[in-house]
Amino acid sequence: MADQLHDVIMIGAGPSALSAAIYTTREDIETILYEKAVIGGLAATTDQVDNYPGFAEGIAGLQLAEQLQKQAERFGAKIAFGEASHIRRDGDNIVVTIDGEELRARAVLIATGSDYNKLGIPGEAEYYGRGVHYCATCDGAFYRGKRIAAVGGGNSGVQEAIFLTRFASHVDLLVRSEIKASEVLQHELAKHVAAGTITVHFNTATDEIIDTDGKVTAVKTTTNGMTELLPVDGVFVFVGLKPNTAFLAGSDIELDAHGFIVTDVRLMTTMPGVFASGDVRSGATMQVATAVGEGATAALTIREYLASQRQA
């Protein structure tokens, strides 16, 4: 495959890239996607997607991801696992390094999405996967009848804290300042607070994750200057996302101050022939629906770009 010149290489296989692949392959544009983690991205690890148009009762994130994958593959998209580490332009083509191998393409779409932000506190890294988690859908079931701390007051923090009540005996929601989730989620949260399944701790900093004999047993917090040890069996962290753009270090692709990819109105980056869409793009709204829409837009502009290259 290293000797092959691909029409399009897509880095990432989340909703944005899968949607783009549906459009490119329907136009008989040969397309291959490389994903380093989970096909479907963060959407695949979301319990329920309630705001994606066309699904009146919502749809499980994993189911949505699977349907997007099947649709892209039906039109001829190829999906492989591999991690990009570098990208450069070579003449009229783009060279992408995947797992140490250089692959060539006429155009590239970067749709690597975002990853979970970390708290950066003692005990967080040490107990990742063994008491510290970032995905309620993935790991919540391990805490049936247990007490859990959930960190974060945004949409994801509140939504995941509510989801965790399916398993946990009680959820302590630790919020640094105030709840910033949508009104719908705040209304749902209020029901759980009234029922006693969730306690919200406002103006609370999460300082340290405490263990006893190698097992998470408490979280150290500070509320209005007062320190407390809150007994818990696990900690779930939901404090936002960061773009997966580390592999672009040293490239000619411009990033904004937060590490997101800068594009023009046609979703092309500062490297000709390289496009970006979805949560990794500067200005993205971090919604599945808009990521899908940007994927379609990117595919159409890629088609135009390839046509212009052939005519040149």
N, C-alpha and C positions, 0 to 999 in steps of 0.2 A: 504493500500500500504506500510505502514511502516514495516510490517512483511515480505514483499516480498523481495527476493534476485534477483535484476535485473542483466541481463547480462552486460548492459552498461547504465550508466547515462551520458548524455551530458549536460553540463552547458552552456547555450546559444543556440540560434536558428538562428544564422546568416548564411551566405553562407557556411562557413567552416563546422559548425556542421550539417547543412542540407545535405551537400554533403557526409559527413562521414556517416550520418544516411542512406542515399541511399545505400551505400556499405554494411554496417553492416546488415541491414534488408534483403537485397538480399541474404545474407549468412545465413538467419534464426537466426540471433543474435538479441535477444529481446532488443529493444532500446527505451528509453524515453528521451526526451529533455525538459529542463526547461528554460524558457525565462522570464526575469523580466520586459521587456519593449516591444519592437516591434519585431515580427517575421520577420526575414530578416535583422535585425540589421541596421547599418548605410546605407547599400546598399538600403534598402527599402525607405529611405528618400532622396535618390539621384535622381534628376530629370532624368538624362539620363546617362547610362553607355555606353560609346562609344568604350571602349577598351577591351570588353569581347569577346573572340573568338567565331565565328559562327554567329554573328549578324552584317551583313554588314552595316546596317543603325543604329546600336545602339539599345538599349532596355531600356525602363523605369526601374529605379531601383525597383520600387514597383512591376512591372510585373515580373521581374527576380526573386524576392523574392517569389512571389506567385507561380511561376512555380516550383521552388526548393521545396517549402513546399508541393505542390501537389504530386510531384514525390516521396518525402520521405514518405509521408502518403500512397501513393499507394502501397508501398512495406511493409507497416506495422509499420512504425515509429509512436510513440505517442508523441504529443507535448502538454505541459501544461505550464501554467503561474506560476511562483514561483521564489523567490530570494534565492540564496545560501548565507549562512553566515559563514559556516565552513566546513572543510574537514579534515578527519583523516583516518589513516589505522587501521583496527582492525583485526588482524590475517591475513587471506588470502584475506579479503574483504576491500572495501573502504566504509566509512560512510560519507555521504554528508547531511548537515543540510539545508533543504529547508523550508522556512517560519516556522522555529522553529521545524520542524519534521525531525527526523533522518531517512534517507533512505540508504539502503545498495545495493552495486553493486560489481560485480566481477572486473569491470574496469570502469574508468571515463575519459571522454574527456572534458577538459576545453577549450571552444571556446567563451569566453565572449567578445572578441573584445575590442574596445576602445571607449572612450567618448570624447566630445569636451573639449579642453582646454579653460580656462577662462582668461580674462585680469586681473582680480583682482583689478579693479578700482572703485571709488565711482560711485554709480548709476547703476552698472551692475547687481548686485543681486537684488536690489530693484525693477528694472523694467524688470526683466526677464519675457518674455511673454507679456509684456505691453509696448513694445518699444525696447526691447533688445532680439535678437534672434540668434540662431545658425544653423538654417535650412532654407535655402531660399525656398526650395520646399514646406516645411510645411507652412511657414508664409508670403512668398513674396506677395501673392495675396491680403493681407490686405493693401498693400501700393500702390494701383493703383493711379497714378497721384501724388504721394508723392516724397519727396526727402529723399534718404537713404544714410547712411554711411556704407561701408563695410570695415572690418578690416582684413588685411592679404595679403601677396604678394606671397604665394605659389600656388600650383595647385588649391587647394580648394578655396582659396580666390578669385583668378581670375575667375575661372569657375563660382562660385556662384554670383560674381559681374555681370558677363555677363548675367546670368540667370535673375537677378533682373531687368535688363533693360526691360524685358517683361512687368513689372508692373510700375516701378518707373518712374517719370518724369526725374530724374537724379540720378546717383550714384557717390558718392565721395569715391574712393578707397584709404584707408589710409595704407601706407606701411612703416614699421619701417626703412627699409634700401633701398633695391632694389627689383625688381620683380625677383622671383626665380621659376616661373612657367615654364612649358615646352615651347618650341619654338612655337608649334602649338597654344597653348593658348595665348601666347604673341602676335602672329600675329592676332588672333581674337580680342584680347583686343585693339590692335592698330586701328582696324576698328571702334570700339565704341568710342575711344578717338577722332578720326578724325570726327566722326559724332556728337560729342558733348554730347553723352549720358553718358559717364563716364569721370570723371576727376581723374587722379592719383596724389596723394600727396606723394612724396618720402621723405625719412628721417623724417618721421612724427610719433611721439609718441601719442598714444591715452590716455589722462590723466583722463578724467571724462565725465560722461554722465549727461547732464544738463536737468532739468525738470522745467516746469512752470505749477503751479496748478495741479501737479500730472501727467503731460503728458510730454514725451520726446520732447524737442524742439531744442536741440543743443548738440554738442559734443565738448569738450575742447581738443585742440591738441597743440603740440609743434613741430614746424618745424625749424630746425637749430637754436634753442634757442629762437625763436619767438612764443609767445602764441597767439592762435586764437580761437574764438568761431565760429564753423561751424554750421549754421542752418540746422537741419535735423528733420525728423519725426520719424525715427527709425534707429537702429544700428544693423547690422548683423556682428557677430564675427566668423572669420574663421582662427584661429591661431594654428591649429594642434590638435593632439589627445593624450590622455593619456590612459594607459591600465586599464581595469576594473578588478583589482586584489586586491582591498581592503579586500575582504572576505578571502584572503589567509594569512592575518596577523596572525602570531603565528603558522602557519602550518609548516610542514617539506618540503614544496615546495620552492625551491630556486628561487629568483627573481634577475634580474640584477639591475644595479644602477638606472635605470629609472622605475623600477617596472614591467618590462615585465618578463614572465615566461621563465626560462632557461630549455632547453630540450637537449637530445642527438640527434644523427642522426636519430633515430627511432621515434623522437617526444615524447619520454617518459620523464617525469619530474624526479626530484630527489626523488619523492615518487613512489615506484614501483606500477604499475597498473594504474597510473594517467598520462594521455597524454595531450598535448596542441597543438593547431593548430590555424592558422589565425593571425589576428592583435594583439592578446594578447601575442604572442610568441616572445621572444627575437630574433632579426634578421629578423623578418617578413618584407616584402616589402610593406605592406599596399595596396595591390591590390586585387580586387575581384577574379581575375583569380588565383592568387597564393594561396589565402585563400581556394578556392575550391580544388585546387590541394593538399594542405596540409591536407584538410579534408579527401580526398581519401586515402592519404598515412597513416594518423592516423588510419583510419578504417582498413586498411590491417595489420598494426602492432598490433592493438588491437586484430584482429582475431588470429594472431600468438601467442600473449600473452595468450589469453584465451585457445588456444589449448595446450600450454605448461603447463598451470596450471592444466588442466584436466589430463595430463599425469604424473604430479608430484605425 
